[in-house]
Amino acid sequence: MPQLDTSTWLLVIFLMIMALFCTYQLKMLNQKMISIYPSNNITSVTKMQLPWEKKWTKIYLPHSSPLQF
């Protein structure tokens, strides 16, 4: 039975890692990254009020609170 030639495995693994790295870099090149530093020219988003936010709603006490009359 012939022996398995493993002399080229290191080269194959190295080239595979390089190819994956290049593919990843090319994919990330087209992505828009979010900046961690806020810029001053960001437009503010106005919050739209929903119908139930305009009305007053009764707020009940949690069950663990004692009753107050």
C-alpha positions as semicolon CSV with decimal commas, in nm:
position;residue;x (nm);y (nm);z (nm)
1;M;0,000;0,000;0,000
2;P;0,152;0,339;-0,096
3;Q;0,233;0,595;0,168
4;L;0,033;0,917;0,183
5;D;0,243;1,211;0,067
6;T;0,192;1,491;0,319
7;S;0,473;1,717;0,201
8;T;0,237;1,952;0,012
9;W;-0,024;1,982;0,287
10;L;0,144;2,279;0,450
11;L;0,148;2,466;0,119
12;V;-0,217;2,379;0,049
13;I;-0,330;2,492;0,396
14;F;-0,129;2,813;0,371
15;L;-0,270;2,895;0,025
16;M;-0,623;2,815;0,144
17;I;-0,589;3,055;0,440
18;M;-0,452;3,326;0,210
19;A;-0,740;3,276;-0,034
20;L;-0,998;3,296;0,246
21;F;-0,834;3,612;0,380
22;C;-0,837;3,775;0,036
23;T;-1,200;3,676;-0,019
24;Y;-1,296;3,818;0,319
25;Q;-1,113;4,145;0,248
26;L;-1,285;4,182;-0,089
27;K;-1,625;4,120;0,066
28;M;-1,563;4,368;0,348
29;L;-1,444;4,632;0,101
30;N;-1,805;4,690;-0,012
31;Q;-1,956;4,703;0,337
32;K;-2,043;5,031;0,506
33;M;-1,892;5,041;0,853
34;I;-2,059;5,212;1,148
35;S;-1,840;5,472;1,313
36;I;-1,806;5,452;1,690
37;Y;-1,753;5,828;1,703
38;P;-2,072;6,024;1,639
39;S;-2,042;6,290;1,374
40;N;-2,209;6,629;1,399
41;N;-2,387;6,607;1,066
42;I;-2,621;6,320;1,158
43;T;-2,982;6,424;1,103
44;S;-3,206;6,369;1,400
45;V;-3,485;6,118;1,359
46;T;-3,824;6,243;1,473
47;K;-4,018;5,992;1,676
48;M;-4,361;5,918;1,541
49;Q;-4,625;5,910;1,811
50;L;-4,851;5,610;1,806
51;P;-5,223;5,649;1,887
52;W;-5,197;5,471;2,222
53;E;-4,907;5,693;2,329
54;K;-5,124;6,005;2,300
55;K;-5,388;5,874;2,542
56;W;-5,355;5,859;2,917
57;T;-5,360;5,504;3,044
58;K;-5,414;5,391;3,400
59;I;-5,102;5,242;3,556
60;Y;-5,172;4,960;3,798
61;L;-4,962;4,873;4,099
62;P;-4,767;4,550;4,085
63;H;-4,919;4,254;4,267
64;S;-4,654;4,264;4,538
65;S;-4,746;4,618;4,647
66;P;-4,986;4,666;4,938
67;L;-5,329;4,801;4,858
68;Q;-5,375;5,173;4,914
69;F;-5,721;5,328;4,926
